[in-house]
Amino acid sequence: MENKLKTEKTNITTMMEFVLLGFSDIPNIQWLLFGIFLVIYLTILMCNSIIILITKIDPALQTPMYFFLSNFSFLEICYVTVTIPRMLMDLLTQKGRISLLACATQMCFFLMFGGSECLLLTVMAYDRYVAICNPLHYPLVMNHKVCVQLVTASWVSDIPVVIGQTCQIFSLPFCGSNTINHFFCDVPPVLKLACGDTFVNEIGVYVVALVFIVVPFLLIVVSYGKIISNILKLSSATGRAKAFSTCSSHLIVVVLFYGTGTITYLQPKPNQSEGIEKLISLFYTILIPTLNPIIYTLRNKDIMVALKKLLRTAKHRVNLLFPQMKHPEKIPEENLTTLTEFILLDFAEVPHLQWFLFGLFLIIYIIILLSNGTIFLITKLDPALQTPMYFFLGNFSFLEICYVSVTLPRMLMNLWTQRRTISLVACATQMYWFLMLGATECFLLAVMAYDRYVAICNPLHYPLVMNHKVCVQLVAGCWVCGVPVQIGQTLQIFSLSFCGSNLINHFFCDIPPVLQLTCGNTFVSEMMVYLGALLFVTVPFLLILVSYGEIISAVLKLPSTRIQAKAFSTCSSHLIVVALFFGSAIVTYLRPKTQDLAGTDKVLSLFYTILTPLFNPMIYSLRNKDVIMALKKLLCK
């Protein structure tokens, strides 16, 4: 891991590369971290790119404030691209090696973009100061030429200082360990590896931090002191509220960014804990760039209006290119009546089979409860099944019981009573629980794939990596990760207006059939469905594919065909379940919507809501000798 060049004059070795430890202290969740940071990076790119796009094309946003905001969004993309792609590569390959030159380059660009961000935040505060304290002179003072000059100065002012500081740090000799206990080449962890007296370098860090963090921060404080003083002099409460609203987003960003940056670079060195240092770095390198677009859009009406216009334009162009995807015209919203209940049609198109369907689905539901309940019971009682694999299987069986209980009892009641009405609240509740438990199942299947990956690819470390505490944490994470997103998505769908028919051509309140009853433009809601499906279906599915790619590669290297067969047999059951569940869900939520596939939707939904939970216990038990043995012991008792 170390390439060292021995020197003749001293006992110090010259490092040719470092090793970034990243999050190697928690090896059991490397794949989970990879998935989380990948989603975060894609979110940052997408959100900031949208802000750049709408501030460039919307005529209402051609003002200095939004010119600075678009530059800030572009700077954020550059800023995170310095660290996150490298971190993702290290998490994926588990090789944290980085050459001396690459480390110096990463540090230089990170410091340069960080300094530019501090200066640009100061420029944005000055812009708000002029707009509020000198509104009559604002168009003259903040003309386009001045704005371009201010942005250019923000980008280039710190370049010579940062290059000088980076060269000074990497001109030091490095000795001893070459491991950097961080996820990127930041100044404090790199300085810890330097030999001799680093007092001059640390003073240089303090001076640069004072110039590019403290001074801009003080200028921002002075600007907002003037702004608040002027706002408080306004006679109108409405005027004061409007003036404060134009500054609040910027203030939130300033507090978040400068707060964490100051703690990192200006706190005394003896007080720095490496774990705390990494945690704080996550704030100003990843979390804050993720929150910034949300802060600026959700708290800014102009941005929200421009975004809605952009989405309407995009949908219009999609309809022109793909007329088959165009929805029928909805009733104007001013002519609407508020719906208080829906009617689930279920299988009303086959009235002569209602009793047969009731009996069939009742038997299926009882089988699901009994079989999954049995697996859950034996994985808890049998001593031979007290392993991570069966711990996850027991939780999966319990999840399947919850999952089918969201839809089947309601459908059985409708088939029995022939009264298919469901209130708006009950429909929203059913949709939320279905989405939440479905997302949990996707994550749990990904965790089970990771468990098989560790068991087969790292068998010696398996008991250490997949200890009981880690297993509980992974299962808890699966259950809670989807909760806030699914609450938000359900609320967003049921905040829409519903018009015309209240007939849902489905056997439960799923998203596609409910959206067909809404009024007006549903493009935003459909995009949210696609994003949710990408996050909770596609990403776990890709992680499972990666895990099984590594498993197959490792199994094929085994010398014995008998061992290969045994290794494959432990994974085959899980692969069958994954193919059934993800296949039908991806077709339902990620295919283009058309007008004449209600019957197909219902058939596909039967797969992932009823048939897959029915087959899962059979697949796991019939193909698993340990489960069959435990079941025989239970029956003998």
Salt bridges, closest charged atoms under 4 A:
GLU2 OE1 - LYS4 NZ 2.36
ASP25 OD1 - LYS278 NZ 3.99
ASP58 OD2 - LYS309 NZ 3.14
ASP90 OD1 - ARG86 NE 3.70
ASP127 OD2 - ARG128 NH2 2.87
GLU274 OE2 - LYS192 NZ 3.87
GLU277 OE1 - LYS192 NZ 3.67
ASP346 OD2 - ARG420 NE 3.65
GLU349 OE2 - LYS602 NZ 3.10
ASP382 OD2 - LYS633 NZ 3.13
ASP451 OD2 - ARG452 NH2 2.85
GLU526 OE2 - HIS327 NE2 2.45
ASP601 OD1 - ARG591 NH2 2.14
